[in-house]
């Protein structure tokens, strides 16, 4: 038998790959390996302008942090509420009188609303989708359903109307931006985060990292749901609060951070422009109607 040439081997490999692709090309999971399964021109999830009838607001702010000269920091907790670790996080925040922003998963709030009832007075609530699915892979109808179900659950269980969205995993498709525009949401990402695997079993090192790394205007990502790795954050919270306060930082909600004066801007904006009136309701508690 003659040995296969290099060209023959390559041709055989390419033919095999083509056969695999052809054999699996009907399933979404496999087609995702090769790129988008629905082009944006067909109403998929990639384009932010494929259904302008959904746009009810002029713009959507997407922020990682806030440029400010004030020593402000916003702590955020994703994925709850849940028995692990929402009560412990709330206890630590209450003991230090620190406000935070909780980006809640709708189905978790539906199941564990008792954990947060009466405990959110100083805190803000944001929308983190209904099922913690990757919104960047969904079309506008599917994203809207995820967000609207959670929006309604937050209103019903807390009496608040959320104005902030944090997409799970920080993944943003065009359909997510369209849904945010439809609902009047701004999108809050993060500029600093807990590193629970890196500092496994060492809450002190995790706390030191946050205290030394935070800059004015940062949004810090943490979680109040999950497995025991979250303990490295929960146990380190008091030290983080103390260390950041010793550095002169003040804790605010995300909406309070976004409302702060940007670096280099005067307090009264331009001459003849009065400063904005203070909000008449707690941060995150605006009275926007539930979108249809």
N, C-alpha and C positions, 0 to 999 in steps of 0.2 A: 504494500500500500504506500502510495506517495504521501509524504508529509504535507500537511496543509501549509500553504504560503501565508505570509503575514496579511496579504490583501484578503485572502479567503477567510481567515479568522475574523478579520474586521467585518467582512460582509456578513458572515454567519451571526456575529454578535448583534449587528444592527437589525438583521431580519428577526432575530429572537426578540429584541426589545420592541420592535414594531408589532410583532404578534401579541406580546403581552399587553401593549397599549390598546390594540384593537379589541382584545378580549375583555378588557375591563372598562372600556370607554363608556359605558352607560351609567356607572355608579358615581355618585358625587364624591365619595371619599377618595377614590382612586384618581378621578379626573382632577381633583385639587392638586395632585402631585405635579401635574403638567401645566398648571396655570388656572386662571379664572374659568369656572364652568358656565358662567352667564355673563356675556359682555355687557358693559354699562349701557350701550345703546338699546339693549333689550330690557331695561329696567332692573338691572342687577344691583349689586351692592357697592360698586366702585365709584360711580359718578355722584357728585354732590349737586347736580343740576339736571337730573333726568326726570324730575317731577316737581316743577316749580309751583304747582298748585298747593303743595304742602307747606311752602314757606309763608309763615304768618308773621315773622319778625325780620327786621332789616339785617341783622347779623348774629353771629354766634361767636362769643369769645372763647378761645381755647388757651388756657394758661397753665404753665408749669409752676410758676412762682409769680411774685409781684416785685417790680423794681421800686424799691423804697429805701429811704435812708433811715427810717425808723427800725428799731430792733423788734420786729414783729415776726412771729412764727405761728403757723397753723398746723396743728396735729390732726391727722385724719385716720380713721379706722374703717376698714373695708370688710364686707362679707357677712356681717352679723345682721340681726342679733342671734346669739346662740348661747347655750349653757356654758360652753367653752368658747370664748373667754370674756363675754360681754359684762357679766356682773363684776368680775375682778377689775376690768378696765374702768368701769363706772365708779367703783369704790376708790380706786387710785386717783381718778380725776376729782371726785368729790372731796377726798381728804386734802388735796392740794388746791382746791377751788380753781381748777384749770378747765377752760372750755375746749371743746373739740368738735370736729365735724365727722358724723357717722354716715358713710355711704352704705345704705342698707340694701340687701337683697330681698325683693318683695316676698318670695315664698318663705324666707326665714322670718320676716316680720309677721307674716300671717300665722306662723306656727308658734313663735316665741314672743309675741307682743307683751305678755305679762312681765317679761324681763326688763323692759324699758319704761313701762307705764309709771308716770310720776317722777321719772329720773332724768328727764331731758331738758330741764328748764334752761340751763346755761349753754346747751349744745345746739348744733345745727344738724339737719338731716338732709342727705342728698340721695339721689337715685342711682342705684348700682345694678339695675335691671331686675327682672323677675326671677330668672333661673341661673344667673351668672354664666350665660352662654357668651360666646364670642360674637359680639354684635357686628364686627367687621365682615362676617360671612353671611349676614342676613340682608334681605331686601327691606325696603322702607316699611312695608306692611308688617313684616315680622318684628323689626326693631320697634316700631310704634307700639305694637302689642306688648312687648317686653316692658317698655317704659311706662305705658299708660296703666297697666295693671299695678305696677309698683307705685306710681304716682297716686293712684286711688287708695292703695293700702296705707300709704304714709298719711294721707289725709284722714282716713277713717280711724286709724289706730293712734295717731299722735295729735290730730288737730292742726298739723302744719301743712303748708303747701310748698314742696321743694322747688328750688330754682336752679339747682346744680346737678349735673350729670357727671359721673365718673364711669366710663365704659370698662367692663371687666378686662383685665390684663393691659389696660391702656391702649387697646386696639380700636382704631377709628376708621371706619369706611365712610364713603360718601353718604350712604343711607343713614348712618348715625348722625351726621351733621344735619341732614335734612330733617330727621325726627326731632333733633334738638331745636332747630329753627321753628318747627311746627309747634313745639310745646313751650317755647320761650326759655329754654335752658341755656346756661353757659356750661362749658366743659372744663372741669378741674382735673388736671393730671397731678404730677408731683415732681419735686426737684431734689428730694432727699428721701431715703428709705431705710427701714430697719434691715439688718443683714443677719437673720436668725440662724442660718446655716453656718456662716462664717464664725459667729460668736456663740455657737452651740454650747450650752452649759456654762456660759460666762456672761451673765447679765451686766456685770460691772464693765466689761470691755465694750459691750453693746452701748451702754449708757455713755461711756467716755467718747465713743465714736460720734454719737449724735451731738453731744454737748460741744465737742470740738469742731464738728463739721458744719453745723447749721449757720446760715448767713441770713441777714435781714431779708424778709420777704419770702423765705422758704416755705414750701408745703411738704410736710413729712408724711410718708406713707407707712402705715402700720395696719394690723389686722386684729379684729376681736372675735374671730372664728377660726377654727382649724385644729390641728393636732398639737401635741405637746411642745413642738418647736416654738409656739407662740409664747411659752413661759419665759423665754429669754427676754422678750420685750416687756411682758406684764411685770415681771420681777424688777426690771430696770427702770420702770416709769418714775418712781419717786426720785431716784438719782438724776434722771434726765430733767425733771421739773426743777429740782434744786440747782443743778449745774447751769441750766440755761438762764434761770433767774439771776444767778450770781454774775452771769455775763451781761446782764442788763436786758434780757429779752422779755417781751410781754406776749402772752398767749392769746390768740384771737381765733375766731372761726374763719373759714375760708371766705365767706361773704364779707366779713369785716376786713379781712386782708385785701380783698379786691376793691373795697371802698376806700382804702387808705390812699394818701397822696403819693403819686409816683415820684421817684427821685428827680430832683431838679425842678419840680412844679411848685408854684406858690400855693399857699393854703387857700387863697380865694380865686384860683384859676387866673383868668385875665382881668385887667382893670375893668371895673364896672360890672363884673360878674359876681353876684353874691355866692357864698359857699352853699353847697347843697344842704337841704334841710335834713336833720337826723331822721332815721327811720322811726316810724310810729309803732312798729311791731318788731319782735325778736328776729335776728338774722335767720333767713331761711323760712320765714313765716308770712310771706307776702300773700295777698288774697287773689292771685290770678285764678280764674276759673279752670276747672279740669278740662283739657282740650277734648273735643269730640273725636 
